[in-house]
Amino acid sequence: MIRKNAPELEWFKSTYSDSSNGNDCVEVATTPTSVRVRDSKNAQGPRLGVSPAAWASFLTYASER
């Protein structure tokens, strides 16, 4: 669903991204009710949206690997 009056998302990359190619990572944008994730190489492509709780769980899981 696209909202006509939705504010533009502010995308950012992790400060831990250490790829030699700055475009070779994911970007994240947060809202009060969701966390959006996209491929930095395809900014207009598909995006994944999850709840803030699901994102926090994912970050905990990923940091333990």
CHARMM internal coordinates of N, CA and C (Angstrom, degrees):
IC EDIT
DIST 1 N 1 CA 1.4345
DIST 1 CA 1 C 1.5273
ANGL 1 N 1 CA 1 C 109.26
DIST 1 C 2 N 1.2780
ANGL 1 CA 1 C 2 N 117.68
DIHE 1 N 1 CA 1 C 2 N 128.00
DIST 2 N 2 CA 1.4678
ANGL 1 C 2 N 2 CA 122.40
DIHE 1 CA 1 C 2 N 2 CA 178.47
DIST 2 CA 2 C 1.5253
ANGL 2 N 2 CA 2 C 108.48
DIHE 1 C 2 N 2 CA 2 C -105.11
DIST 2 C 3 N 1.2976
ANGL 2 CA 2 C 3 N 115.46
DIHE 2 N 2 CA 2 C 3 N 127.69
DIST 3 N 3 CA 1.4625
ANGL 2 C 3 N 3 CA 120.13
DIHE 2 CA 2 C 3 N 3 CA 178.46
DIST 3 CA 3 C 1.5147
ANGL 3 N 3 CA 3 C 108.87
DIHE 2 C 3 N 3 CA 3 C -97.26
DIST 3 C 4 N 1.3213
ANGL 3 CA 3 C 4 N 116.31
DIHE 3 N 3 CA 3 C 4 N 129.67
DIST 4 N 4 CA 1.4626
ANGL 3 C 4 N 4 CA 120.45
DIHE 3 CA 3 C 4 N 4 CA -177.13
DIST 4 CA 4 C 1.5169
ANGL 4 N 4 CA 4 C 112.66
DIHE 3 C 4 N 4 CA 4 C -66.32
DIST 4 C 5 N 1.3090
ANGL 4 CA 4 C 5 N 117.92
DIHE 4 N 4 CA 4 C 5 N -34.10
DIST 5 N 5 CA 1.4639
ANGL 4 C 5 N 5 CA 120.84
DIHE 4 CA 4 C 5 N 5 CA -176.79
DIST 5 CA 5 C 1.5291
ANGL 5 N 5 CA 5 C 112.76
DIHE 4 C 5 N 5 CA 5 C -102.15
DIST 5 C 6 N 1.3252
ANGL 5 CA 5 C 6 N 117.04
DIHE 5 N 5 CA 5 C 6 N 15.75
DIST 6 N 6 CA 1.4625
ANGL 5 C 6 N 6 CA 119.97
DIHE 5 CA 5 C 6 N 6 CA -179.26
DIST 6 CA 6 C 1.5299
ANGL 6 N 6 CA 6 C 110.00
DIHE 5 C 6 N 6 CA 6 C -69.69
DIST 6 C 7 N 1.3289
ANGL 6 CA 6 C 7 N 117.38
DIHE 6 N 6 CA 6 C 7 N 137.57
DIST 7 N 7 CA 1.4708
ANGL 6 C 7 N 7 CA 119.84
DIHE 6 CA 6 C 7 N 7 CA 178.12
DIST 7 CA 7 C 1.5346
ANGL 7 N 7 CA 7 C 110.32
DIHE 6 C 7 N 7 CA 7 C -68.61
DIST 7 C 8 N 1.3053
ANGL 7 CA 7 C 8 N 115.41
DIHE 7 N 7 CA 7 C 8 N 152.89
DIST 8 N 8 CA 1.4697
ANGL 7 C 8 N 8 CA 121.04
DIHE 7 CA 7 C 8 N 8 CA 177.56
DIST 8 CA 8 C 1.5224
ANGL 8 N 8 CA 8 C 109.23
DIHE 7 C 8 N 8 CA 8 C -66.27
DIST 8 C 9 N 1.3322
ANGL 8 CA 8 C 9 N 115.70
DIHE 8 N 8 CA 8 C 9 N 136.76
DIST 9 N 9 CA 1.4555
ANGL 8 C 9 N 9 CA 120.20
DIHE 8 CA 8 C 9 N 9 CA 178.45
DIST 9 CA 9 C 1.5233
ANGL 9 N 9 CA 9 C 110.24
DIHE 8 C 9 N 9 CA 9 C -75.81
DIST 9 C 10 N 1.3173
ANGL 9 CA 9 C 10 N 116.37
DIHE 9 N 9 CA 9 C 10 N 145.26
DIST 10 N 10 CA 1.4590
ANGL 9 C 10 N 10 CA 121.97
DIHE 9 CA 9 C 10 N 10 CA 175.85
DIST 10 CA 10 C 1.5176
ANGL 10 N 10 CA 10 C 108.01
DIHE 9 C 10 N 10 CA 10 C -102.95
DIST 10 C 11 N 1.3271
ANGL 10 CA 10 C 11 N 115.77
DIHE 10 N 10 CA 10 C 11 N 107.33
DIST 11 N 11 CA 1.4607
ANGL 10 C 11 N 11 CA 122.19
DIHE 10 CA 10 C 11 N 11 CA -176.52
DIST 11 CA 11 C 1.5242
ANGL 11 N 11 CA 11 C 110.29
DIHE 10 C 11 N 11 CA 11 C -88.92
DIST 11 C 12 N 1.3354
ANGL 11 CA 11 C 12 N 116.19
DIHE 11 N 11 CA 11 C 12 N 144.09
DIST 12 N 12 CA 1.4608
ANGL 11 C 12 N 12 CA 120.39
DIHE 11 CA 11 C 12 N 12 CA 176.30
DIST 12 CA 12 C 1.5237
ANGL 12 N 12 CA 12 C 109.66
DIHE 11 C 12 N 12 CA 12 C -144.61
DIST 12 C 13 N 1.3254
ANGL 12 CA 12 C 13 N 114.81
DIHE 12 N 12 CA 12 C 13 N 159.11
DIST 13 N 13 CA 1.4691
ANGL 12 C 13 N 13 CA 122.29
DIHE 12 CA 12 C 13 N 13 CA 176.91
DIST 13 CA 13 C 1.5189
ANGL 13 N 13 CA 13 C 108.60
DIHE 12 C 13 N 13 CA 13 C -107.57
DIST 13 C 14 N 1.2915
ANGL 13 CA 13 C 14 N 115.98
DIHE 13 N 13 CA 13 C 14 N 154.13
DIST 14 N 14 CA 1.4514
ANGL 13 C 14 N 14 CA 121.06
DIHE 13 CA 13 C 14 N 14 CA 179.25
DIST 14 CA 14 C 1.5228
ANGL 14 N 14 CA 14 C 111.17
DIHE 13 C 14 N 14 CA 14 C -63.95
DIST 14 C 15 N 1.2993
ANGL 14 CA 14 C 15 N 116.48
DIHE 14 N 14 CA 14 C 15 N 142.77
DIST 15 N 15 CA 1.4627
ANGL 14 C 15 N 15 CA 120.32
DIHE 14 CA 14 C 15 N 15 CA 174.52
DIST 15 CA 15 C 1.5221
ANGL 15 N 15 CA 15 C 110.58
DIHE 14 C 15 N 15 CA 15 C -71.29
DIST 15 C 16 N 1.3276
ANGL 15 CA 15 C 16 N 117.17
DIHE 15 N 15 CA 15 C 16 N -13.48
DIST 16 N 16 CA 1.4598
ANGL 15 C 16 N 16 CA 122.00
DIHE 15 CA 15 C 16 N 16 CA 177.56
DIST 16 CA 16 C 1.5213
ANGL 16 N 16 CA 16 C 112.45
DIHE 15 C 16 N 16 CA 16 C -87.44
DIST 16 C 17 N 1.3155
ANGL 16 CA 16 C 17 N 117.69
DIHE 16 N 16 CA 16 C 17 N -3.65
DIST 17 N 17 CA 1.4608
ANGL 16 C 17 N 17 CA 120.84
DIHE 16 CA 16 C 17 N 17 CA 179.77
DIST 17 CA 17 C 1.5239
ANGL 17 N 17 CA 17 C 108.60
DIHE 16 C 17 N 17 CA 17 C -66.39
DIST 17 C 18 N 1.3311
ANGL 17 CA 17 C 18 N 116.34
DIHE 17 N 17 CA 17 C 18 N 117.40
DIST 18 N 18 CA 1.4585
ANGL 17 C 18 N 18 CA 119.64
DIHE 17 CA 17 C 18 N 18 CA -176.22
DIST 18 CA 18 C 1.5247
ANGL 18 N 18 CA 18 C 112.42
DIHE 17 C 18 N 18 CA 18 C -119.09
DIST 18 C 19 N 1.3106
ANGL 18 CA 18 C 19 N 116.75
DIHE 18 N 18 CA 18 C 19 N 23.29
DIST 19 N 19 CA 1.4584
ANGL 18 C 19 N 19 CA 120.65
DIHE 18 CA 18 C 19 N 19 CA 179.81
DIST 19 CA 19 C 1.5249
ANGL 19 N 19 CA 19 C 110.08
DIHE 18 C 19 N 19 CA 19 C -66.51
DIST 19 C 20 N 1.3132
ANGL 19 CA 19 C 20 N 116.02
DIHE 19 N 19 CA 19 C 20 N 144.53
DIST 20 N 20 CA 1.4643
ANGL 19 C 20 N 20 CA 119.85
DIHE 19 CA 19 C 20 N 20 CA 176.15
DIST 20 CA 20 C 1.5267
ANGL 20 N 20 CA 20 C 110.91
DIHE 19 C 20 N 20 CA 20 C -68.61
DIST 20 C 21 N 1.3213
ANGL 20 CA 20 C 21 N 116.52
DIHE 20 N 20 CA 20 C 21 N -18.67
DIST 21 N 21 CA 1.4605
ANGL 20 C 21 N 21 CA 122.14
DIHE 20 CA 20 C 21 N 21 CA 176.14
DIST 21 CA 21 C 1.5229
ANGL 21 N 21 CA 21 C 107.14
DIHE 20 C 21 N 21 CA 21 C -109.60
DIST 21 C 22 N 1.3113
ANGL 21 CA 21 C 22 N 117.23
DIHE 21 N 21 CA 21 C 22 N 110.46
DIST 22 N 22 CA 1.4578
ANGL 21 C 22 N 22 CA 122.45
DIHE 21 CA 21 C 22 N 22 CA -177.11
DIST 22 CA 22 C 1.5121
ANGL 22 N 22 CA 22 C 114.90
DIHE 21 C 22 N 22 CA 22 C -58.64
DIST 22 C 23 N 1.3211
ANGL 22 CA 22 C 23 N 118.06
DIHE 22 N 22 CA 22 C 23 N -18.68
DIST 23 N 23 CA 1.4610
ANGL 22 C 23 N 23 CA 121.29
DIHE 22 CA 22 C 23 N 23 CA 179.07
DIST 23 CA 23 C 1.5207
ANGL 23 N 23 CA 23 C 112.37
DIHE 22 C 23 N 23 CA 23 C -94.24
DIST 23 C 24 N 1.3161
ANGL 23 CA 23 C 24 N 117.75
DIHE 23 N 23 CA 23 C 24 N 8.36
DIST 24 N 24 CA 1.4527
ANGL 23 C 24 N 24 CA 122.07
DIHE 23 CA 23 C 24 N 24 CA -173.67
DIST 24 CA 24 C 1.5262
ANGL 24 N 24 CA 24 C 111.13
DIHE 23 C 24 N 24 CA 24 C -102.22
DIST 24 C 25 N 1.3190
ANGL 24 CA 24 C 25 N 116.82
DIHE 24 N 24 CA 24 C 25 N 58.12
DIST 25 N 25 CA 1.4540
ANGL 24 C 25 N 25 CA 119.99
DIHE 24 CA 24 C 25 N 25 CA 179.77
DIST 25 CA 25 C 1.5214
ANGL 25 N 25 CA 25 C 109.56
DIHE 24 C 25 N 25 CA 25 C -158.91
DIST 25 C 26 N 1.3060
ANGL 25 CA 25 C 26 N 116.32
DIHE 25 N 25 CA 25 C 26 N -176.90
DIST 26 N 26 CA 1.4584
ANGL 25 C 26 N 26 CA 120.59
DIHE 25 CA 25 C 26 N 26 CA 175.75
DIST 26 CA 26 C 1.5250
ANGL 26 N 26 CA 26 C 108.78
DIHE 25 C 26 N 26 CA 26 C -98.83
DIST 26 C 27 N 1.3070
ANGL 26 CA 26 C 27 N 114.61
DIHE 26 N 26 CA 26 C 27 N 157.80
DIST 27 N 27 CA 1.4588
ANGL 26 C 27 N 27 CA 121.49
DIHE 26 CA 26 C 27 N 27 CA 175.29
DIST 27 CA 27 C 1.5193
ANGL 27 N 27 CA 27 C 107.95
DIHE 26 C 27 N 27 CA 27 C -120.06
DIST 27 C 28 N 1.3157
ANGL 27 CA 27 C 28 N 116.15
DIHE 27 N 27 CA 27 C 28 N 151.22
DIST 28 N 28 CA 1.4559
ANGL 27 C 28 N 28 CA 122.41
DIHE 27 CA 27 C 28 N 28 CA -176.54
DIST 28 CA 28 C 1.5242
ANGL 28 N 28 CA 28 C 109.16
DIHE 27 C 28 N 28 CA 28 C -127.82
DIST 28 C 29 N 1.3222
ANGL 28 CA 28 C 29 N 115.98
DIHE 28 N 28 CA 28 C 29 N 142.95
DIST 29 N 29 CA 1.4634
ANGL 28 C 29 N 29 CA 122.27
DIHE 28 CA 28 C 29 N 29 CA 172.48
DIST 29 CA 29 C 1.5217
ANGL 29 N 29 CA 29 C 107.01
DIHE 28 C 29 N 29 CA 29 C -133.76
DIST 29 C 30 N 1.3141
ANGL 29 CA 29 C 30 N 116.73
DIHE 29 N 29 CA 29 C 30 N 136.83
DIST 30 N 30 CA 1.4616
ANGL 29 C 30 N 30 CA 119.87
DIHE 29 CA 29 C 30 N 30 CA -178.12
DIST 30 CA 30 C 1.5226
ANGL 30 N 30 CA 30 C 110.77
DIHE 29 C 30 N 30 CA 30 C -114.86
DIST 30 C 31 N 1.3161
ANGL 30 CA 30 C 31 N 114.79
DIHE 30 N 30 CA 30 C 31 N 149.12
DIST 31 N 31 CA 1.4566
ANGL 30 C 31 N 31 CA 123.49
DIHE 30 CA 30 C 31 N 31 CA 170.05
DIST 31 CA 31 C 1.5249
ANGL 31 N 31 CA 31 C 105.38
DIHE 30 C 31 N 31 CA 31 C -130.16
DIST 31 C 32 N 1.3082
ANGL 31 CA 31 C 32 N 118.58
DIHE 31 N 31 CA 31 C 32 N 172.53
DIST 32 N 32 CA 1.4646
ANGL 31 C 32 N 32 CA 118.84
DIHE 31 CA 31 C 32 N 32 CA 179.34
DIST 32 CA 32 C 1.5353
ANGL 32 N 32 CA 32 C 113.45
DIHE 31 C 32 N 32 CA 32 C -61.27
DIST 32 C 33 N 1.3312
ANGL 32 CA 32 C 33 N 117.48
DIHE 32 N 32 CA 32 C 33 N -24.77
DIST 33 N 33 CA 1.4664
ANGL 32 C 33 N 33 CA 120.05
DIHE 32 CA 32 C 33 N 33 CA -174.82
DIST 33 CA 33 C 1.5195
ANGL 33 N 33 CA 33 C 114.74
DIHE 32 C 33 N 33 CA 33 C -116.23
DIST 33 C 34 N 1.3511
ANGL 33 CA 33 C 34 N 118.16
DIHE 33 N 33 CA 33 C 34 N -2.16
DIST 34 N 34 CA 1.4660
ANGL 33 C 34 N 34 CA 118.79
DIHE 33 CA 33 C 34 N 34 CA -178.09
DIST 34 CA 34 C 1.5273
ANGL 34 N 34 CA 34 C 111.54
DIHE 33 C 34 N 34 CA 34 C -155.85
DIST 34 C 35 N 1.3177
ANGL 34 CA 34 C 35 N 113.20
DIHE 34 N 34 CA 34 C 35 N 162.17
DIST 35 N 35 CA 1.4598
ANGL 34 C 35 N 35 CA 121.67
DIHE 34 CA 34 C 35 N 35 CA 172.15
DIST 35 CA 35 C 1.5160
ANGL 35 N 35 CA 35 C 105.60
DIHE 34 C 35 N 35 CA 35 C -123.19
DIST 35 C 36 N 1.3172
ANGL 35 CA 35 C 36 N 117.26
DIHE 35 N 35 CA 35 C 36 N 126.23
DIST 36 N 36 CA 1.4622
ANGL 35 C 36 N 36 CA 122.48
DIHE 35 CA 35 C 36 N 36 CA -178.97
DIST 36 CA 36 C 1.5201
ANGL 36 N 36 CA 36 C 108.46
DIHE 35 C 36 N 36 CA 36 C -107.38
DIST 36 C 37 N 1.3274
ANGL 36 CA 36 C 37 N 116.22
DIHE 36 N 36 CA 36 C 37 N 142.99
DIST 37 N 37 CA 1.4611
ANGL 36 C 37 N 37 CA 122.34
DIHE 36 CA 36 C 37 N 37 CA -178.77
DIST 37 CA 37 C 1.5188
ANGL 37 N 37 CA 37 C 107.85
DIHE 36 C 37 N 37 CA 37 C -131.07
DIST 37 C 38 N 1.3425
ANGL 37 CA 37 C 38 N 116.42
DIHE 37 N 37 CA 37 C 38 N 137.06
DIST 38 N 38 CA 1.4618
ANGL 37 C 38 N 38 CA 120.93
DIHE 37 CA 37 C 38 N 38 CA 177.13
DIST 38 CA 38 C 1.5215
ANGL 38 N 38 CA 38 C 110.16
DIHE 37 C 38 N 38 CA 38 C -142.49
DIST 38 C 39 N 1.3146
ANGL 38 CA 38 C 39 N 115.91
DIHE 38 N 38 CA 38 C 39 N 162.15
DIST 39 N 39 CA 1.4637
ANGL 38 C 39 N 39 CA 123.54
DIHE 38 CA 38 C 39 N 39 CA 176.76
DIST 39 CA 39 C 1.5231
ANGL 39 N 39 CA 39 C 107.87
DIHE 38 C 39 N 39 CA 39 C -82.40
DIST 39 C 40 N 1.3182
ANGL 39 CA 39 C 40 N 117.72
DIHE 39 N 39 CA 39 C 40 N 124.14
DIST 40 N 40 CA 1.4643
ANGL 39 C 40 N 40 CA 120.70
DIHE 39 CA 39 C 40 N 40 CA -177.19
DIST 40 CA 40 C 1.5280
ANGL 40 N 40 CA 40 C 112.46
DIHE 39 C 40 N 40 CA 40 C -64.48
DIST 40 C 41 N 1.3402
ANGL 40 CA 40 C 41 N 117.30
DIHE 40 N 40 CA 40 C 41 N -23.28
DIST 41 N 41 CA 1.4653
ANGL 40 C 41 N 41 CA 120.34
DIHE 40 CA 40 C 41 N 41 CA 179.45
DIST 41 CA 41 C 1.5226
ANGL 41 N 41 CA 41 C 111.63
DIHE 40 C 41 N 41 CA 41 C -78.65
DIST 41 C 42 N 1.3464
ANGL 41 CA 41 C 42 N 117.22
DIHE 41 N 41 CA 41 C 42 N -15.14
DIST 42 N 42 CA 1.4554
ANGL 41 C 42 N 42 CA 122.03
DIHE 41 CA 41 C 42 N 42 CA -178.05
DIST 42 CA 42 C 1.5244
ANGL 42 N 42 CA 42 C 108.74
DIHE 41 C 42 N 42 CA 42 C -138.23
DIST 42 C 43 N 1.3112
ANGL 42 CA 42 C 43 N 116.17
DIHE 42 N 42 CA 42 C 43 N 66.58
DIST 43 N 43 CA 1.4643
ANGL 42 C 43 N 43 CA 121.76
DIHE 42 CA 42 C 43 N 43 CA -173.44
DIST 43 CA 43 C 1.5306
ANGL 43 N 43 CA 43 C 113.05
DIHE 42 C 43 N 43 CA 43 C -60.37
DIST 43 C 44 N 1.3128
ANGL 43 CA 43 C 44 N 118.30
DIHE 43 N 43 CA 43 C 44 N -26.33
DIST 44 N 44 CA 1.4656
ANGL 43 C 44 N 44 CA 121.12
DIHE 43 CA 43 C 44 N 44 CA 179.58
DIST 44 CA 44 C 1.5213
ANGL 44 N 44 CA 44 C 112.25
DIHE 43 C 44 N 44 CA 44 C -91.41
DIST 44 C 45 N 1.3259
ANGL 44 CA 44 C 45 N 116.73
DIHE 44 N 44 CA 44 C 45 N -2.90
DIST 45 N 45 CA 1.4574
ANGL 44 C 45 N 45 CA 121.61
DIHE 44 CA 44 C 45 N 45 CA -177.00
DIST 45 CA 45 C 1.5164
ANGL 45 N 45 CA 45 C 112.87
DIHE 44 C 45 N 45 CA 45 C -79.17
DIST 45 C 46 N 1.3328
ANGL 45 CA 45 C 46 N 115.57
DIHE 45 N 45 CA 45 C 46 N -163.58
DIST 46 N 46 CA 1.4673
ANGL 45 C 46 N 46 CA 120.39
DIHE 45 CA 45 C 46 N 46 CA -177.74
DIST 46 CA 46 C 1.5192
ANGL 46 N 46 CA 46 C 112.50
DIHE 45 C 46 N 46 CA 46 C -61.60
DIST 46 C 47 N 1.3142
ANGL 46 CA 46 C 47 N 114.50
DIHE 46 N 46 CA 46 C 47 N 152.40
DIST 47 N 47 CA 1.4598
ANGL 46 C 47 N 47 CA 121.57
DIHE 46 CA 46 C 47 N 47 CA 178.55
DIST 47 CA 47 C 1.5154
ANGL 47 N 47 CA 47 C 109.14
DIHE 46 C 47 N 47 CA 47 C -130.76
DIST 47 C 48 N 1.3022
ANGL 47 CA 47 C 48 N 115.58
DIHE 47 N 47 CA 47 C 48 N 144.97
DIST 48 N 48 CA 1.4528
ANGL 47 C 48 N 48 CA 121.86
DIHE 47 CA 47 C 48 N 48 CA 177.88
DIST 48 CA 48 C 1.5186
ANGL 48 N 48 CA 48 C 107.70
DIHE 47 C 48 N 48 CA 48 C -102.67
DIST 48 C 49 N 1.3096
ANGL 48 CA 48 C 49 N 117.31
DIHE 48 N 48 CA 48 C 49 N 134.77
DIST 49 N 49 CA 1.4552
ANGL 48 C 49 N 49 CA 121.89
DIHE 48 CA 48 C 49 N 49 CA 176.53
DIST 49 CA 49 C 1.5144
ANGL 49 N 49 CA 49 C 110.29
DIHE 48 C 49 N 49 CA 49 C -120.86
DIST 49 C 50 N 1.3250
ANGL 49 CA 49 C 50 N 116.91
DIHE 49 N 49 CA 49 C 50 N 130.48
DIST 50 N 50 CA 1.4635
ANGL 49 C 50 N 50 CA 122.07
DIHE 49 CA 49 C 50 N 50 CA 178.78
DIST 50 CA 50 C 1.5247
ANGL 50 N 50 CA 50 C 109.31
DIHE 49 C 50 N 50 CA 50 C -135.40
DIST 50 C 51 N 1.3125
ANGL 50 CA 50 C 51 N 115.77
DIHE 50 N 50 CA 50 C 51 N 165.70
DIST 51 N 51 CA 1.4616
ANGL 50 C 51 N 51 CA 119.95
DIHE 50 CA 50 C 51 N 51 CA 177.16
DIST 51 CA 51 C 1.5294
ANGL 51 N 51 CA 51 C 109.38
DIHE 50 C 51 N 51 CA 51 C -74.32
DIST 51 C 52 N 1.3271
ANGL 51 CA 51 C 52 N 116.98
DIHE 51 N 51 CA 51 C 52 N 155.88
DIST 52 N 52 CA 1.4714
ANGL 51 C 52 N 52 CA 118.97
DIHE 51 CA 51 C 52 N 52 CA 176.15
DIST 52 CA 52 C 1.5340
ANGL 52 N 52 CA 52 C 112.33
DIHE 51 C 52 N 52 CA 52 C -56.96
DIST 52 C 53 N 1.3327
ANGL 52 CA 52 C 53 N 118.30
DIHE 52 N 52 CA 52 C 53 N -35.70
DIST 53 N 53 CA 1.4639
ANGL 52 C 53 N 53 CA 121.06
DIHE 52 CA 52 C 53 N 53 CA 178.86
DIST 53 CA 53 C 1.5263
ANGL 53 N 53 CA 53 C 111.05
DIHE 52 C 53 N 53 CA 53 C -66.36
DIST 53 C 54 N 1.3321
ANGL 53 CA 53 C 54 N 117.04
DIHE 53 N 53 CA 53 C 54 N -41.73
DIST 54 N 54 CA 1.4702
ANGL 53 C 54 N 54 CA 120.10
DIHE 53 CA 53 C 54 N 54 CA 178.31
DIST 54 CA 54 C 1.5245
ANGL 54 N 54 CA 54 C 110.52
DIHE 53 C 54 N 54 CA 54 C -65.18
DIST 54 C 55 N 1.3276
ANGL 54 CA 54 C 55 N 117.49
DIHE 54 N 54 CA 54 C 55 N -39.23
DIST 55 N 55 CA 1.4729
ANGL 54 C 55 N 55 CA 121.14
DIHE 54 CA 54 C 55 N 55 CA 178.82
DIST 55 CA 55 C 1.5299
ANGL 55 N 55 CA 55 C 110.04
DIHE 54 C 55 N 55 CA 55 C -64.63
DIST 55 C 56 N 1.3272
ANGL 55 CA 55 C 56 N 117.05
DIHE 55 N 55 CA 55 C 56 N -43.47
DIST 56 N 56 CA 1.4675
ANGL 55 C 56 N 56 CA 120.36
DIHE 55 CA 55 C 56 N 56 CA 179.10
DIST 56 CA 56 C 1.5292
ANGL 56 N 56 CA 56 C 110.38
DIHE 55 C 56 N 56 CA 56 C -61.69
DIST 56 C 57 N 1.3158
ANGL 56 CA 56 C 57 N 116.97
DIHE 56 N 56 CA 56 C 57 N -40.21
DIST 57 N 57 CA 1.4695
ANGL 56 C 57 N 57 CA 120.21
DIHE 56 CA 56 C 57 N 57 CA 177.36
DIST 57 CA 57 C 1.5185
ANGL 57 N 57 CA 57 C 111.19
DIHE 56 C 57 N 57 CA 57 C -64.05
DIST 57 C 58 N 1.3302
ANGL 57 CA 57 C 58 N 116.49
DIHE 57 N 57 CA 57 C 58 N -42.23
DIST 58 N 58 CA 1.4621
ANGL 57 C 58 N 58 CA 120.24
DIHE 57 CA 57 C 58 N 58 CA 178.15
DIST 58 CA 58 C 1.5263
ANGL 58 N 58 CA 58 C 110.72
DIHE 57 C 58 N 58 CA 58 C -61.69
DIST 58 C 59 N 1.3241
ANGL 58 CA 58 C 59 N 117.63
DIHE 58 N 58 CA 58 C 59 N -45.06
DIST 59 N 59 CA 1.4630
ANGL 58 C 59 N 59 CA 120.52
DIHE 58 CA 58 C 59 N 59 CA -179.68
DIST 59 CA 59 C 1.5277
ANGL 59 N 59 CA 59 C 111.49
DIHE 58 C 59 N 59 CA 59 C -61.91
DIST 59 C 60 N 1.3150
ANGL 59 CA 59 C 60 N 116.87
DIHE 59 N 59 CA 59 C 60 N -40.21
DIST 60 N 60 CA 1.4640
ANGL 59 C 60 N 60 CA 120.48
DIHE 59 CA 59 C 60 N 60 CA 176.65
DIST 60 CA 60 C 1.5220
ANGL 60 N 60 CA 60 C 109.83
DIHE 59 C 60 N 60 CA 60 C -61.72
DIST 60 C 61 N 1.3153
ANGL 60 CA 60 C 61 N 116.63
DIHE 60 N 60 CA 60 C 61 N -48.06
DIST 61 N 61 CA 1.4641
ANGL 60 C 61 N 61 CA 121.61
DIHE 60 CA 60 C 61 N 61 CA 179.10
DIST 61 CA 61 C 1.5345
ANGL 61 N 61 CA 61 C 110.95
DIHE 60 C 61 N 61 CA 61 C -59.26
DIST 61 C 62 N 1.3273
ANGL 61 CA 61 C 62 N 117.22
DIHE 61 N 61 CA 61 C 62 N -48.29
DIST 62 N 62 CA 1.4739
ANGL 61 C 62 N 62 CA 121.16
DIHE 61 CA 61 C 62 N 62 CA -176.68
DIST 62 CA 62 C 1.5309
ANGL 62 N 62 CA 62 C 111.09
DIHE 61 C 62 N 62 CA 62 C -65.96
DIST 62 C 63 N 1.3111
ANGL 62 CA 62 C 63 N 117.78
DIHE 62 N 62 CA 62 C 63 N -36.31
DIST 63 N 63 CA 1.4655
ANGL 62 C 63 N 63 CA 119.83
DIHE 62 CA 62 C 63 N 63 CA -177.96
DIST 63 CA 63 C 1.5313
ANGL 63 N 63 CA 63 C 112.63
DIHE 62 C 63 N 63 CA 63 C -70.27
DIST 63 C 64 N 1.3191
ANGL 63 CA 63 C 64 N 116.04
DIHE 63 N 63 CA 63 C 64 N -18.62
DIST 64 N 64 CA 1.4614
ANGL 63 C 64 N 64 CA 120.35
DIHE 63 CA 63 C 64 N 64 CA 179.51
DIST 64 CA 64 C 1.5223
ANGL 64 N 64 CA 64 C 112.06
DIHE 63 C 64 N 64 CA 64 C -89.38
DIST 64 C 65 N 1.3066
ANGL 64 CA 64 C 65 N 118.12
DIHE 64 N 64 CA 64 C 65 N -3.06
DIST 65 N 65 CA 1.4736
ANGL 64 C 65 N 65 CA 122.29
DIHE 64 CA 64 C 65 N 65 CA -177.88
DIST 65 CA 65 C 1.4903
ANGL 65 N 65 CA 65 C 111.16
DIHE 64 C 65 N 65 CA 65 C -99.07
END
COOR INIT
IC SEED 1 N 1 CA 1 C
IC BUILD
